[in-house]
């Protein structure tokens, strides 16, 4: 039987008797263990990304499935890909048990369904070019476990992110990622260390994937969406750095072409023509 470290007792007792600073110091002490645990999973994350990238180059998509905090983290990561990297919304898709309403409010028993994840995935016409990553801190969430099982039966590549060794979800993942962060500060509250580990791993997977797919040049988000004044200003400065144009000219070109990449490429293309 899998060891449920995520459910084991906190190392700290009588939290209600602690002062605010003491609480915060102890939470921070525990949080510092998370990056260390994630670093040990880098070989597993590497294998997952190296499988994912070629499939996405061929038109495949990345799906995250999860429930509760894990599902919300997947939805957040997926939703940040289009504005950050200018990628189409359908490249990375987050699905949470209970549907979009569960992002803000828990949907009773949604995570207990053994069939709904596959129904949710089929709504996107999922196929064998796609990759599905199940996110489950405990690693036993039926929605995730059975969703991955159905994917494997259909020949779809699977991965998982979990924090318990030997968790059922690991057996259903072609590319499991395990980050053992230990007991939570508040016993069983996996929105804390486990959630932080999952967020870090999701950042690593999606960022590395987008870089390998050419959505970053040098260290710049050259395809980011220009959705507010801050991002426009950032984009203008990128164009300036790349072209040597003064600020207003760079801004004119950026707004004309709609992205840093396009503005820079057209600038040098025009210079060549001249």
Secondary structure, 3 states (H helix, E strand, C coil): CCCCHHHCCCCCCCHHHCCHHHHHHHHHHHHHHHHHHHHCCHHHHHHHHHHHHHHHHCCCCEEEEECHHHHHHHHHHHHHHHHHHCCCCCCEEEEECCCHHHHCCCCCCHHHCCCHHHHHHHCCCCCCCCEEEEECCCCCCHHHHHHHHHHHHCCCEEEEEECCCCCHHHHCCCEEEECCCCCCCCCCCCCCHHHHHHHHHHHHHHHHHHHHCCCCECCECCCCCCCCHHHHHHHHHHHHHHHCCCHHHHHHHHHHHCCHHHHHHHHHHHHHHC
